[in-house]
Amino acid sequence: MNQPTIQLSAVIITYNEEACIERCIRSVQAVADEIIVLDSFSTDRTEEICRSLGVRFEQHAFNGMIEQRNRSWNMASGKYVLSMDADEVLSPELTSSILTEKANGFQRDYYSMNRMSCIGDKWIRHGSWYPDKKLRLARKEAAYFGGINPHDKLILRNSSTPIHLKGDILHYAFTDFEEYRKQSEKYSSISAQALMIAGKRATILKCYLNSSVAFIKSYFLKRGILDGVIGWRIAVEIARQTKMKYMKLRKLRGS
């Protein structure tokens, strides 16, 4: 008997995601023929939850966001792959958009969509956070993950123009602002290390200039001002993380 064709695989990378992984899996069940979770040896109930939902559960030690995303991508059996984070879900409109493309046999190699994130119960609709355009759905053999850790991105193997789908990836990013600040601290360290490996350098002027530009871009040019007080706080934190990244790079280089 012939095995059913796997047209679309969904891949999710996890580490201690018991609070949100079920929500993510149930979201992609509506569109995917196969769901693969690649876990970094969680110590909570992530594995138990995943197995109870019937997904393919694999584990591999984490040695970088880009590396882990590529591992999960390469595990997929489908012709097309959708990459998700455990704290994300597909909006109803985006689900409908993907199903329409799937019914039509996915006529393009690449598909992009917007991501909308929240802090607590506040969805951010402006600034550097929205529209946070993501390329997350592609023909498996036509793309791979690259970028600079921790900011991965899908790299295209050809010049085909992506279709931008209607709807959003809904990103349950942070329970509160303190959690966001802690992630900023962590990500600035990872970014500094990646920049050092890439041979980059930073002057004191660059630290403060890039920080100021990051704030102006987020709050004014991208209209974070329209999100009120939280838009201001996000822009300030983006500027702080930018400065920390370059200051930590200077420290790593002994400047």
VOKOLSE-84306 format. One record per residue (C-alpha): x, y, z; residue number from 1. Coordinates in pm, 1 decimal. Example, Ala and Ser with C-alpha at 12.3 -4.5 7.8 and 13.67 -1.06 7.14 Angstrom:
% VOKOLSE-84306
<<1230.0, -450.0, 780.0>, 1>,
<<1367.0, -106.0, 714.0>, 2>,
***
This chain:
% VOKOLSE-84306
<<0.0, 0.0, 0.0>, 1>,
<<133.0, 343.9, -93.2>, 2>,
<<213.3, 578.9, 192.8>, 3>,
<<11.8, 904.5, 196.4>, 4>,
<<196.1, 1198.2, 42.5>, 5>,
<<333.3, 1446.0, 293.4>, 6>,
<<277.5, 1779.7, 124.7>, 7>,
<<349.3, 2008.0, 421.9>, 8>,
<<561.3, 1943.0, 730.7>, 9>,
<<559.8, 2172.0, 1034.6>, 10>,
<<878.8, 2182.9, 1242.2>, 11>,
<<908.4, 2328.3, 1592.6>, 12>,
<<1218.2, 2362.2, 1811.1>, 13>,
<<1173.8, 2346.8, 2187.9>, 14>,
<<1336.5, 2365.9, 2528.8>, 15>,
<<1117.0, 2357.8, 2840.1>, 16>,
<<804.2, 2473.1, 2657.7>, 17>,
<<536.2, 2293.0, 2859.6>, 18>,
<<340.5, 2616.2, 2901.3>, 19>,
<<286.8, 2677.3, 2529.9>, 20>,
<<377.3, 2377.9, 2312.3>, 21>,
<<27.1, 2226.6, 2307.8>, 22>,
<<-119.8, 2554.3, 2179.6>, 23>,
<<138.9, 2565.1, 1900.8>, 24>,
<<91.9, 2202.4, 1796.5>, 25>,
<<-286.7, 2227.9, 1786.8>, 26>,
<<-255.0, 2539.3, 1572.1>, 27>,
<<-42.6, 2374.2, 1301.9>, 28>,
<<-245.1, 2051.9, 1305.9>, 29>,
<<-495.7, 2235.3, 1088.1>, 30>,
<<-247.0, 2275.7, 801.6>, 31>,
<<34.5, 2019.4, 837.3>, 32>,
<<49.3, 1656.3, 724.1>, 33>,
<<345.6, 1597.0, 956.0>, 34>,
<<458.1, 1773.0, 1275.1>, 35>,
<<813.7, 1735.5, 1403.8>, 36>,
<<933.2, 1871.5, 1738.1>, 37>,
<<1309.9, 1895.2, 1781.0>, 38>,
<<1380.2, 1933.0, 2151.4>, 39>,
<<1701.5, 2032.2, 2333.0>, 40>,
<<1654.9, 1783.0, 2619.2>, 41>,
<<1382.3, 1963.2, 2811.3>, 42>,
<<1355.8, 1894.6, 3183.9>, 43>,
<<984.8, 1979.7, 3210.7>, 44>,
<<675.1, 1811.1, 3057.0>, 45>,
<<748.5, 1916.8, 2697.7>, 46>,
<<820.8, 1560.9, 2579.3>, 47>,
<<516.4, 1415.6, 2755.1>, 48>,
<<284.1, 1674.7, 2600.6>, 49>,
<<429.1, 1632.1, 2251.8>, 50>,
<<402.3, 1254.3, 2255.4>, 51>,
<<44.2, 1270.8, 2385.4>, 52>,
<<-45.0, 1478.5, 2078.1>, 53>,
<<103.6, 1224.3, 1838.5>, 54>,
<<380.0, 1432.7, 1685.4>, 55>,
<<723.5, 1305.3, 1588.3>, 56>,
<<949.4, 1393.5, 1881.0>, 57>,
<<1326.9, 1411.8, 1837.1>, 58>,
<<1607.2, 1543.8, 2057.4>, 59>,
<<1945.8, 1700.7, 1988.0>, 60>,
<<2177.2, 1912.5, 2201.1>, 61>,
<<2140.1, 2284.2, 2130.9>, 62>,
<<2446.2, 2457.8, 1984.2>, 63>,
<<2284.9, 2759.5, 1819.3>, 64>,
<<1947.8, 2875.6, 1691.5>, 65>,
<<2049.1, 2856.7, 1326.0>, 66>,
<<2199.6, 2511.2, 1365.8>, 67>,
<<1891.5, 2376.1, 1545.2>, 68>,
<<1651.3, 2523.2, 1290.6>, 69>,
<<1844.1, 2360.6, 1005.7>, 70>,
<<1837.1, 2025.5, 1185.4>, 71>,
<<1460.2, 2042.2, 1222.0>, 72>,
<<1420.3, 2160.0, 860.6>, 73>,
<<1625.9, 1868.4, 729.8>, 74>,
<<1419.7, 1617.9, 930.9>, 75>,
<<1101.8, 1711.6, 745.6>, 76>,
<<956.5, 1461.0, 500.2>, 77>,
<<726.8, 1706.3, 323.3>, 78>,
<<794.3, 1885.0, -1.8>, 79>,
<<715.0, 2209.6, 181.2>, 80>,
<<810.2, 2304.0, 536.6>, 81>,
<<661.5, 2550.1, 785.5>, 82>,
<<897.4, 2651.0, 1068.9>, 83>,
<<742.9, 2763.9, 1397.4>, 84>,
<<852.4, 2856.1, 1748.6>, 85>,
<<679.1, 2690.1, 2041.2>, 86>,
<<531.8, 3021.6, 2161.1>, 87>,
<<366.5, 3093.7, 1825.5>, 88>,
<<32.7, 3003.7, 1668.0>, 89>,
<<-127.1, 3066.6, 1330.8>, 90>,
<<-409.3, 3321.1, 1323.8>, 91>,
<<-735.5, 3195.5, 1167.6>, 92>,
<<-671.5, 3416.1, 864.4>, 93>,
<<-319.1, 3282.0, 816.3>, 94>,
<<-445.5, 2924.3, 858.2>, 95>,
<<-695.5, 2989.1, 580.4>, 96>,
<<-425.6, 3142.1, 357.6>, 97>,
<<-196.2, 2840.7, 398.7>, 98>,
<<-478.1, 2595.3, 333.9>, 99>,
<<-567.5, 2779.9, 14.4>, 100>,
<<-208.3, 2760.2, -111.9>, 101>,
<<-190.1, 2394.3, -11.0>, 102>,
<<-511.0, 2314.4, -199.2>, 103>,
<<-357.5, 2479.8, -505.6>, 104>,
<<-42.1, 2269.9, -474.2>, 105>,
<<188.1, 2548.5, -350.1>, 106>,
<<262.5, 2727.4, -677.2>, 107>,
<<562.4, 2922.8, -539.1>, 108>,
<<882.6, 2820.1, -362.6>, 109>,
<<853.8, 3073.5, -79.5>, 110>,
<<582.8, 3225.6, 138.8>, 111>,
<<613.3, 3510.8, 387.6>, 112>,
<<375.0, 3637.4, 654.0>, 113>,
<<363.1, 3897.8, 931.5>, 114>,
<<424.4, 3815.0, 1295.3>, 115>,
<<247.9, 4003.3, 1574.0>, 116>,
<<388.8, 3978.7, 1927.1>, 117>,
<<251.0, 4055.6, 2270.0>, 118>,
<<372.5, 4144.8, 2616.9>, 119>,
<<122.5, 4010.7, 2866.9>, 120>,
<<-216.8, 4074.7, 2708.5>, 121>,
<<-101.8, 4372.9, 2499.0>, 122>,
<<-57.6, 4305.0, 2127.1>, 123>,
<<200.8, 4536.1, 1967.7>, 124>,
<<86.5, 4669.6, 1630.2>, 125>,
<<359.0, 4921.6, 1540.8>, 126>,
<<728.9, 4996.6, 1582.2>, 127>,
<<1004.0, 4741.7, 1526.3>, 128>,
<<768.7, 4463.3, 1635.4>, 129>,
<<497.4, 4490.8, 1368.6>, 130>,
<<464.7, 4408.9, 1091.3>, 131>,
<<751.0, 4171.7, 1171.6>, 132>,
<<770.4, 4010.4, 828.6>, 133>,
<<889.0, 3649.5, 840.1>, 134>,
<<977.9, 3398.8, 569.4>, 135>,
<<871.3, 3074.5, 736.9>, 136>,
<<715.8, 2853.9, 467.4>, 137>,
<<915.4, 2723.3, 172.2>, 138>,
<<986.6, 2429.8, -53.1>, 139>,
<<1227.0, 2222.0, 152.4>, 140>,
<<1503.3, 2196.6, -108.7>, 141>,
<<1481.5, 2567.5, -197.3>, 142>,
<<1585.0, 2716.2, 137.9>, 143>,
<<1796.3, 2684.9, 451.2>, 144>,
<<1852.9, 2887.3, 767.6>, 145>,
<<2132.9, 3140.8, 799.9>, 146>,
<<2188.1, 3481.0, 957.5>, 147>,
<<2374.5, 3569.2, 1277.1>, 148>,
<<2275.6, 3398.2, 1602.0>, 149>,
<<2036.2, 3444.8, 1769.0>, 150>,
<<1861.3, 3615.5, 1475.1>, 151>,
<<1813.7, 3339.1, 1221.3>, 152>,
<<1648.0, 3383.4, 883.9>, 153>,
<<1546.8, 3160.8, 596.4>, 154>,
<<1791.3, 3193.2, 306.2>, 155>,
<<1658.5, 3148.8, -47.5>, 156>,
<<1843.3, 2927.5, -293.2>, 157>,
<<1691.2, 3099.1, -597.5>, 158>,
<<1554.1, 3440.3, -696.5>, 159>,
<<1186.3, 3343.5, -693.8>, 160>,
<<968.4, 3614.5, -538.6>, 161>,
<<786.4, 3502.8, -220.0>, 162>,
<<409.8, 3531.4, -190.8>, 163>,
<<305.2, 3729.5, 116.9>, 164>,
<<16.5, 3553.2, 289.2>, 165>,
<<-270.7, 3728.1, 464.7>, 166>,
<<-291.2, 3676.2, 838.6>, 167>,
<<-38.9, 3673.8, 1123.0>, 168>,
<<179.6, 3442.8, 1320.6>, 169>,
<<66.8, 3526.9, 1674.3>, 170>,
<<372.0, 3536.0, 1900.8>, 171>,
<<308.5, 3503.5, 2273.9>, 172>,
<<643.4, 3662.5, 2339.4>, 173>,
<<663.5, 3774.0, 2703.2>, 174>,
<<447.5, 3750.7, 3013.5>, 175>,
<<574.0, 4091.7, 3131.2>, 176>,
<<835.6, 4354.8, 3056.2>, 177>,
<<1086.3, 4210.9, 3301.4>, 178>,
<<1093.2, 3888.7, 3101.1>, 179>,
<<1163.2, 4095.2, 2788.3>, 180>,
<<1455.3, 4271.9, 2958.4>, 181>,
<<1605.3, 3938.0, 3062.7>, 182>,
<<1586.3, 3811.8, 2704.8>, 183>,
<<1751.4, 4134.4, 2584.1>, 184>,
<<2040.7, 4069.0, 2819.1>, 185>,
<<2076.2, 3711.9, 2693.5>, 186>,
<<2044.3, 3800.6, 2325.1>, 187>,
<<2294.2, 4086.0, 2347.2>, 188>,
<<2554.6, 3837.7, 2475.9>, 189>,
<<2481.4, 3585.7, 2198.9>, 190>,
<<2492.9, 3861.0, 1935.3>, 191>,
<<2821.6, 3996.9, 2065.7>, 192>,
<<2978.8, 3651.5, 2051.6>, 193>,
<<2854.6, 3599.8, 1695.7>, 194>,
<<2989.5, 3940.3, 1588.1>, 195>,
<<3329.4, 3858.9, 1737.1>, 196>,
<<3343.2, 3527.5, 1550.3>, 197>,
<<3254.5, 3718.4, 1233.0>, 198>,
<<3551.0, 3950.8, 1291.3>, 199>,
<<3345.8, 4262.4, 1369.7>, 200>,
<<3464.7, 4551.4, 1584.9>, 201>,
<<3292.4, 4839.0, 1762.4>, 202>,
<<3405.1, 5183.2, 1872.1>, 203>,
<<3245.8, 5371.9, 2161.8>, 204>,
<<3091.7, 5602.5, 1903.6>, 205>,
<<2934.3, 5307.0, 1723.7>, 206>,
<<2786.6, 5176.9, 2050.3>, 207>,
<<2599.3, 5500.6, 2117.2>, 208>,
<<2526.6, 5598.8, 1757.8>, 209>,
<<2371.8, 5261.8, 1666.8>, 210>,
<<2173.0, 5267.4, 1989.9>, 211>,
<<2028.3, 5610.3, 1907.1>, 212>,
<<1945.8, 5505.6, 1551.3>, 213>,
<<1768.7, 5191.9, 1681.4>, 214>,
<<1548.2, 5404.5, 1907.5>, 215>,
<<1460.8, 5659.5, 1638.1>, 216>,
<<1381.5, 5384.7, 1388.8>, 217>,
<<1154.0, 5194.3, 1627.6>, 218>,
<<973.5, 5483.2, 1796.0>, 219>,
<<943.5, 5739.0, 1518.3>, 220>,
<<1011.0, 5591.6, 1173.9>, 221>,
<<820.0, 5268.6, 1243.6>, 222>,
<<557.3, 5452.4, 1450.3>, 223>,
<<608.4, 5278.6, 1781.9>, 224>,
<<475.2, 5602.9, 1927.3>, 225>,
<<126.0, 5480.3, 1831.8>, 226>,
<<152.2, 5198.6, 2088.6>, 227>,
<<164.8, 5452.6, 2370.1>, 228>,
<<376.7, 5398.9, 2679.7>, 229>,
<<462.8, 5039.5, 2591.5>, 230>,
<<582.0, 5154.2, 2247.8>, 231>,
<<819.8, 5393.3, 2423.0>, 232>,
<<944.6, 5122.1, 2657.8>, 233>,
<<1004.8, 4879.8, 2370.7>, 234>,
<<1201.1, 5140.3, 2173.6>, 235>,
<<1413.0, 5219.8, 2479.9>, 236>,
<<1482.0, 4848.7, 2536.2>, 237>,
<<1575.2, 4797.2, 2170.4>, 238>,
<<1823.0, 5084.9, 2202.1>, 239>,
<<1962.3, 4940.6, 2527.4>, 240>,
<<2006.7, 4595.1, 2375.5>, 241>,
<<2185.6, 4745.8, 2075.1>, 242>,
<<2427.3, 4933.8, 2301.2>, 243>,
<<2485.2, 4626.0, 2520.4>, 244>,
<<2562.5, 4413.8, 2213.6>, 245>,
<<2842.7, 4641.7, 2099.2>, 246>,
<<2972.3, 4709.6, 2449.8>, 247>,
<<2998.3, 4334.5, 2509.2>, 248>,
<<3175.0, 4296.4, 2174.6>, 249>,
<<3431.6, 4554.8, 2286.8>, 250>,
<<3479.6, 4367.2, 2613.2>, 251>,
<<3528.0, 4035.6, 2432.3>, 252>,
<<3792.8, 4198.5, 2215.2>, 253>,
<<3959.9, 4362.5, 2515.1>, 254>,
<<3891.3, 4712.8, 2379.0>, 255>,
***
